[in-house]
Amino acid sequence: MKKLKSVLLLMGIITFALALTACGGTDDKASTEKTETAKAETKKKTDPNKLGDYKVEILSSEIVKDLSGRDAIAIKTKFTNNSKENISFMVAIDQQAFQNSTQLDTAVAADGSLGGSDKDVQPGGSLEVTSTYTLQDSQNKVDVEAKELISFSKNSVKKSFELK
């Protein structure tokens, strides 16, 4: 019985050693270098304004009055729908504006419009939309950030506007 246990223990050790040896592999340096080069080239070609199936370009800003007569900033953004379905900017993209490190409230433009953000865009189409935000003051810069509304990606498009 003792001899059987010894044989089984020896077989277990040999099996374990073979398993460890099989886990090791040869390092193919050329293959690794090709993969890293391909990844670097892919990153270079990536469009910084691409957010999933959409492209967002924050174009310009203008100081305006909101519906209540307060100072506001109107942000003009070009939205391109590269998905397979009709979708509007407000459903696809979460755009926020910040001043003094605090999110600005979304405002309604003095003319009462939504700036086109509610209009559907067909696949392959583009639309310039205007989003309005109530300002905290008229001197400090405003940072605008856009990202996909529903996504696990941390990609975003950012732009800052000086008010002075």
C-alpha positions in Angstrom: 0.0 0.0 0.0 2.9 2.3 0.8 4.5 1.6 -2.5 1.2 2.4 -4.4 1.0 5.8 -2.6 4.6 6.5 -3.5 4.0 5.6 -7.2 0.9 7.8 -7.3 2.7 10.7 -5.7 5.6 10.4 -8.1 3.2 10.3 -11.1 1.4 13.4 -9.7 4.7 15.3 -9.5 5.7 14.3 -13.0 2.3 15.4 -14.4 2.6 18.7 -12.6 6.1 19.3 -13.9 4.9 18.5 -17.5 2.0 20.9 -17.1 4.3 23.7 -16.0 6.6 23.0 -18.9 3.7 23.1 -21.4 2.5 26.5 -20.0 5.9 28.1 -20.9 6.3 29.1 -24.5 8.8 30.5 -26.8 8.9 34.3 -27.1 8.5 35.2 -30.8 10.0 38.7 -30.7 9.3 39.4 -34.4 5.6 38.6 -34.0 5.4 40.8 -30.9 7.0 43.7 -32.6 4.7 43.4 -35.6 1.6 43.4 -33.3 2.9 46.5 -31.4 3.6 48.3 -34.7 0.1 47.5 -36.0 -1.5 48.8 -32.8 0.5 52.0 -32.9 -0.5 52.7 -36.5 -4.1 52.0 -35.7 -4.0 54.5 -32.8 -2.5 57.2 -35.1 -5.4 56.8 -37.6 -8.1 57.0 -35.0 -10.4 60.0 -35.4 -10.3 62.0 -32.2 -13.9 63.2 -32.9 -15.3 59.6 -33.2 -17.6 58.5 -30.5 -18.8 55.0 -31.2 -21.0 55.2 -34.3 -21.0 59.0 -34.3 -18.7 61.8 -35.1 -18.9 65.0 -33.0 -17.0 68.2 -33.7 -17.4 71.1 -31.3 -17.1 74.0 -33.6 -17.8 77.4 -31.9 -19.4 79.4 -29.2 -21.4 82.6 -28.9 -22.6 84.6 -25.9 -26.4 84.9 -26.1 -29.4 85.4 -23.8 -31.5 82.5 -22.7 -35.3 82.5 -22.6 -35.2 84.1 -19.1 -32.9 86.9 -20.3 -29.8 85.6 -18.5 -26.4 85.4 -20.1 -25.8 82.1 -21.8 -23.4 80.4 -24.1 -24.5 78.8 -27.3 -22.3 75.9 -28.4 -22.4 74.9 -32.1 -21.6 71.3 -32.7 -21.5 69.2 -35.9 -23.1 65.8 -35.4 -22.5 63.0 -38.0 -24.5 59.8 -37.7 -22.5 56.8 -38.9 -24.9 54.2 -37.3 -27.4 52.2 -39.2 -30.5 53.9 -37.8 -31.9 57.4 -37.7 -31.0 59.1 -34.5 -31.0 62.6 -33.0 -28.0 64.4 -31.3 -29.9 64.6 -28.0 -30.5 60.8 -28.0 -27.0 59.8 -29.1 -24.7 62.2 -27.4 -24.3 63.6 -23.8 -22.8 67.0 -24.1 -22.1 69.1 -21.0 -20.6 72.5 -20.4 -18.5 73.4 -17.3 -17.5 76.8 -15.8 -15.5 77.2 -12.7 -15.3 73.4 -12.5 -19.1 73.1 -12.2 -21.6 71.8 -14.7 -23.7 74.6 -16.3 -27.5 74.3 -16.5 -28.9 73.6 -19.9 -31.0 76.5 -21.1 -33.5 77.3 -23.8 -32.4 79.8 -26.3 -34.2 83.2 -26.4 -36.1 82.1 -29.5 -37.4 79.0 -27.7 -35.8 76.5 -30.1 -33.8 73.4 -29.2 -31.1 74.3 -31.7 -31.8 71.2 -33.9 -30.6 68.7 -31.3 -34.0 67.0 -31.4 -34.0 66.4 -35.1 -33.2 62.9 -36.4 -30.3 62.4 -38.7 -30.2 59.6 -41.2 -27.2 57.2 -41.5 -24.3 59.0 -43.1 -25.9 62.4 -42.6 -24.7 65.4 -40.6 -26.3 68.3 -38.8 -25.1 71.3 -37.0 -26.8 71.7 -33.6 -26.7 74.4 -31.1 -26.8 73.7 -27.3 -27.4 76.5 -24.9 -26.1 76.7 -21.3 -26.7 79.4 -18.6 -23.4 81.0 -17.6 -22.2 81.5 -14.0 -20.3 84.6 -15.0 -19.1 86.3 -18.2 -15.3 86.1 -17.6 -14.2 82.6 -16.9 -13.6 80.0 -19.6 -16.2 77.3 -20.5 -15.2 73.7 -21.0 -17.4 71.6 -23.3 -17.3 67.8 -23.2 -19.3 65.4 -25.4 -19.5 61.6 -25.1 -21.8 58.9 -26.2 -25.0 58.9 -24.1 -25.0 55.1 -23.7 -21.5 53.5 -23.8 -18.9 51.8 -21.7 -16.2 53.8 -23.5 -14.5 56.7 -21.8 -13.8 58.4 -25.1 -14.9 62.1 -25.2 -14.5 65.2 -27.4 -13.5 68.3 -25.5 -13.0 72.0 -26.3 -12.6 75.1 -24.2 -13.8 78.6 -24.9 -12.4 81.8 -23.5 -15.2 84.4 -22.8 -13.0 87.5 -22.5 
